[in-house]
Amino acid sequence: MRATIFAWLPWTDARGAVSPLRAAVFAALLWPAAWMAWWWRSGVWLVPQGDLTYWSGVWAMVVLLASLAVTPLAVILGRPRLAQVRRMVGVAALVYTLAHLGFFAWLRFWDIGAVLAETFTRLSLVLAFLSLVGLAALGATSFDGAMRRMGRAGWKRLHRGTYVLTALAVAHFILSPGSYGGLPFLALGAYLWLMGWRWLDRRGRGTDPAALLALTAGSALSAMLSEAAIPAILLDTDPVATLRWNFSLSLGLAPVWKILLVGGALSAVAGLRQLPPGRAAKGS
């Protein structure tokens, strides 16, 4: 009876008992909403509709990438139970994406005609619309009943579409107004790493420290070069100045270094886990 009553709650397991892992992840997924609500109510944002539109999109991107990161983290850290939260994170990405759409409509004074006209005449919004439609389809089939009806193999094939939908979302972020650098290209580097890891894992090298280091270096370099080249092509910015910015802290830590830090840390963890137990304990 307990399972019947409580198992549907996001912070409980299949038996209806509170799961510390699921509860922690659920709280983490609520945090961006609380963060945005706090800033909105603080009165600091002069145009709250615009800021909510931007930040809901950023957090939707973060949570979507987090949903792709669950499997690599489970494998590299040796924590298979992390897979239990993958669907929860994916559904949260859809919720934040729908909120992003709602705030965008609010920014346009709820003029649905104007929203539709803009959506189908701007490339970045066309990509966003395609991603949203796909995410909605995945969200509608994210329940156990849908998995049983489709069969596990068919369900997994459909949900691998997340890879393409995330690529569309990253492209939307990069092509959006004001994307001169920073977060959009950090998202690009993270996406390249996450997809590259899947390529390595299919070849049995998902926990190979050397392969992970090479993947990290390639993803970081791709993000850095894209950050210089894409705005130069689309916005006529100076690519040399952008490249120099990567070696300055005047605007904060550049995406290339964030990717190197996180990817390097995961490579180190993979290396430590491959040491014999005695050497691993001595190294710690």
N, C-alpha and C positions, 0 to 999 in steps of 0.2 A: 504493500500500500504506500509506504514511504516513497519508493521509487516512482510509483505512478503519480504521486502528487508533486514531488519536488524535482524529478530528474530533468524537467524541461528548463529549469533555471540555469542561467549561463555559468554560475559559480558552483554548480554541483556536478558530480559524476553520474554515471549510468545507474548507480544504486540510490541516488537521491541524497548522498552525503556531501557535505561541503568539501570541495577540492581546493587545497591551498594554491595549487598551480593555476587552476581556472579562475579562482577568485582574484589572484594577483594580476593575471592578464586582463581580466574584465575591468579591474580598477585602472590599469594602465590605459586601456582603450577609452575609458571615460575621461581621463585627465585632459586631453586636448579640448573636449567640449567645455569642461570647467574652466580651462585657461582662457578660451575665447569669451566665455560668459563673463569672467572677471574683468577682462580688458574692455568689453563692451559696456559693462555697468560702471566702470571707473570713470568714464567720460573723457579719457585720454584720446580716443580715436575721434577725429574731427568728422570723418565720413564713415560711420560704423558699417553701413552697407558695403562699402568698398573694401574695408579691412576684413570684414567677415567673409566676403567673397574670396579674397586672396588667401586668408589663413585657413579657411575650410578646405580650399583646394590643396594647399600645402599639406595639411594633415591627412587629407584623403590619399595623397601621393605617398606619404610616409607609411600609413597603415597598409596600403596596397603593397608596397615593397616589403613591409614586415611580414605580410602573408606569404610572400615568396621566400623569405628568409627562414621560416620555421623549419623546413626540411634540412637545409644546410646546417643550421645550428644543432638540430637533433642529431645529425650524423657526426659532425665534427666534435661536439661536446660529449657525445656518447650518452645523450639523454633522449631516448626514443619516446618518452612520455610527452615531450613537447608537441608531438604530432597531434595530440588530443585537442589543442587549441587552434589548429589551423583554420577550421571552418569558422570559428568564432571571429578570428581576425579578418577573414575574408568578408564576412557579413558586415563587420564594422567598417571596412573600407567602402562597401556599398552605401552604408548609412551616411558616412561623411561625404561621399560623392553626391548623394541626393541633397544633402544640406548645402553643398557648394552650388548646385543648380538652383535651389530655392533662394539663396542669398543673391545669386546673379539676377534672378527675376525681380527680387526686391530692389536691387540696384537700378533696374530698368523700370521702376515704378509699376511693376506687375503688368506691363504692357506685353502680353503674350505674343501679339503679332510682331512687335519689334524684336522680342527675344528669338522667335522662330526665324525671322528674316536675317538677323545677325548670325544665328547658329549655322545657317546653310550658305552663308556668303563669306565666312572667315574660315580659312583652313584649320586654324587651331581649334575652333569650335566644332567643326565637322569631325575632327579626330576625337574631341571630347565626347561628342554625341555618340559616336560609334562605340567608344569605350564604355559609356554609361549603359547603352542598350545591352551590350554583352555582359556587363557586370550584373545587370538586372536579371538576365536569363540565368546566370550562375547562382544568383541569390535565390531565385525561385526554385532552384533544384538543389538547394543546400541542406535539405532535410533528409532524415533517414528513410522516410517513405518514398521520396523521389529516387534515392539510391537503390532501394529494393526494386522499384518498377523498372528502372533503366538497366539494372545489373551493374555490378561493381566495375567491370571493364568499360562499359559504355559511359558510366558516370565519370570515371577518371579521364576518358578521352575528351569529354565535353569540358571538364574543368581544367584541362591543360590549356584551354583557350585563354586562361588568365595570363599566360606569357605574352600573347599578342595584345590583349587588352591593356596590359601594363605598358607595353611598348607605345601604344597609342596615347596613353595618359602622359608618359614621359615626353613624347613629341609635342603634345598639347602644352605642357608646361614650358618647354623650351621656346615654342613659337608664340607664347602669350606676350602681350605688351609689357615692356619693362624687364624682360629676361635678358639682361646684359651679362650676367654671370652669377656665380654663387650656387644657390639651392638647385636650380634646374639641372645644372651640370653635375652636382653631387648626386642627384637622382639618377642621371644617366650613367655615371660611373658605378653606382650601386647596382643598377639594373644589369649592366654588362657583367659585373662580378657574379651576380646571382644566376644569370643564364650560363655564364662560362663554367660555374661550378657544376651545373647539371650536366654539361658536356663532359667534364672531367669525371663526374661520378658514374656516368654510363660506361666509362672506360676503366672503372675500378680505381680511380685516383682522387676520389673526393676527400680523402684524408691524407693525401701525400703532401707533406709540408713544402717540398720544393715546387710541386705543381701549383699549390695555393699561393706561394710567393710570386711565381711567374704570372699567375692570373691577376693577383693584386697589382703588380707593376703594370701589366697591360691595361687593366681597367683604369688605373690612375692616370696613365699617360693618355689614354683615349679621352678621358674627361677633360684633361688639361688642354689638349689640342682642339677638342670640340669647342671648349669655352673660348678659345682664341679665334677659331675659324668661323663658327656659325654666326655670332653677332657681327663679325667683319663682313660677311656676305650679305646678311639681312639688314643690318643697321649701320653699315659703314663705320664701324668702330676700328680702332687701331689694334691689330692683333699682337704687335710687339709689346705695346703697353700692357695688354692683358696678360701676356706671358710673364712680363716682369712682376705683375701684381702677385703671381704665385709665390714669389720669393720675398714678399713684404707682409708684415702683420698689420699694416695700416687699416685694412678693411677686415681684419680677422683672419683666421686660418683658412686657406684656400681649399677647395674640394679635393685637390690632388693629395694633400697631406692627410686629410681626414680619411680618405680611402686607404692610403698607405698604413695609417695607424690601426684602423679596424681590421683590415685584411692581414696586416702583419701580426696582430694579436691572435687572430684565428689560426694563422699558420703556426705560430708558436705553441698554441694549445694543441694543435694536431701533432706537432713534433713531440711535445711532452707526453702525450698519451701513447706514443709509440715506444717510449723508453721502457726498459725493464722496470718492474715495480720498485726495486731497490734504488736504482739510479734516479727515477722520477722523484722519490721521496727525498733523496739527498739533494737534488737540484732545487726542491722547493724550500 
